[in-house]
């Protein structure tokens, strides 16, 4: 008890010293950058929080309600889709592909469309918050639903029970750590999604105040809003983690599963063809059905046939296609570089925090803040420090990718089987050896889940950065097209961005399949 109390006090002292040092550096940096109008000092933020407390509180209630509704709806959808994919394995590829496409729809394009369809209320904020979370919860959850020893499923079958019983009694229990990690990733994403929804023309909320403060160069209020968003996200992250620890107290099991033989080439080609056809049928039905149900004017909406005609250059001789392809190359390079950087920083950060857990008390709030602060606030600061060129854009994309990677990899490292670690410890193996032999292999399913869900996140992030900060690429082209009623370019840009995300997702899936076939065969669908 005494040792534990002493360790706890040291952690609190280290945390307090680190926070004080951070605030001092922040205060000095803000004073030096006063003329740049991008960074407010902590003392100025505190004054803004006190003097405008009533305004901030009212805006927080509006945004918080929309974020909470989107968080609940999006995560319930994620759980339902993951359960469907497990109960009916033949549907998994179609379900994940359709979910990927919906998640890939750029906010630059979907925000104004939702505002037109749903009107001036909270509808767009709730939908965007739900869209921001369902995919990042579904992918880790699918990994968790398979993270159980084969003997557990054998026991269920020995009692004559089927897939439903295995889902309730085995898979649901095994997936809890991954579900908790997904919900922790989703919490700041839901809040950010609701704020982005308010950018599209809402009447009130933190997003509306952020736009007004940025337009008026009110840096103190801008950073006060970012502080409120960060505090809410940190509280949600901590509360979800605390609840999760009450339900997940067992040591991770040692997962032994047989390696499944690969299907013959002919069967694989047949399966891929059926999946592709089913996917196209569902997407086209949703696309055309959505236009018919919502009654969007043909002035705004483009059908699949319209998009094919635009790509073929039937009506304009290929002018729109030329503009899109020129912008798409630049966007792809920035997205790939930012994606790889964010993925590497997130995975390495998780490993470093596992080796030095005391550092987590200081670094995790900073990591959550970097994810929770609206990009409209961080983009000017990053651009000022790193320039309006590729380095600044890549850094902003990496910021959006690294947090889900960090959280997923931390959870994956915690899933290292205790029995295997006990064997190494009994031989006096150092922490480095335990990391390489047990923890990193256990982390691989979570790492690849993060790599898959980060592909669309990187593409979406780069389009937002191009829109808000650097003024080039597909993101800027879509914003310009939306402002000039260029709906032909907007429609083909949405399709191209979605195709780019799907291509990246498929490439990650190929690498994942080869690696997990060796290190985690239970994850093979």
Number of C-alpha atoms within 10 A of each C-alpha: 6 7 8 9 10 10 13 13 12 13 17 14 12 16 18 14 13 16 13 12 12 11 15 14 12 17 17 12 14 19 12 12 14 13 9 11 15 23 24 22 22 19 13 16 21 15 14 19 21 11 11 12 13 11 13 20 15 14 18 20 14 18 27 20 17 28 29 18 18 28 30 17 18 27 24 16 19 23 19 12 22 23 22 15 19 20 16 11 13 14 17 20 17 21 19 19 20 17 17 20 17 14 24 26 20 23 23 21 19 16 21 17 17 19 20 15 13 15 13 15 14 23 19 30 33 29 24 30 32 31 26 28 29 28 27 29 27 29 23 30 31 25 22 23 23 22 28 24 17 14 12 15 19 13 13 16 14 10 8 9 13 13 16 13 15 21 19 11 14 21 24 20 17 22 20 18 25 26 25 24 26 25 27 26 24 28 25 30 26 33 35 28 31 34 29 25 31 30 22 22 18 20 14 18 26 30 31 20 21 25 16 15 17 18 11 11 13 15 23 24 25 27 28 24 26 23 19 18 23 24 18 17 27 22 14 17 21 13 13 16 16 12 11 18 14 8 12 14 9 8 12 17 16 16 17 14 15 11 14 11 7 9 10 8 9 9 11 12 12 11 13 13 12 12 19 15 12 15 19 14 12 14 18 13 12 14 15 15 12 12 16 11 9 10 11 15 10 10 10 15 17 21 14 15 10 16 17 13 15 22 21 14 15 11 12 12 12 15 13 20 18 13 15 21 15 12 17 20 12 14 22 20 14 24 26 19 19 29 28 20 18 28 27 17 18 27 23 16 21 25 20 14 17 19 13 10 11 17 16 18 16 17 15 16 18 14 19 22 21 19 22 27 22 23 24 19 19 18 22 21 17 19 21 14 11 15 14 17 11 17 16 24 28 25 21 25 29 29 25 24 30 30 28 32 30 28 25 29 30 23 22 25 22 17 23 24 17 15 13 15 18 13 12 16 14 8 8 11 13 10 15 10 14 19 19 11 15 18 23 20 20 24 25 20 26 27 27 25 24 26 26 25 24 28 27 28 24 30 28 24 28 31 31 26 25 22 20 17 22 22 17 17 24 30 32 22 23 26 21 16 18 18 10 9 13 17 19 21 23 26 21 22 27 21 17 16 24 21 14 20 28 19 13 17 19 15 12 17 16 10 11 20 16 12 16 18 17 11 15 22 21 22 19 14 13
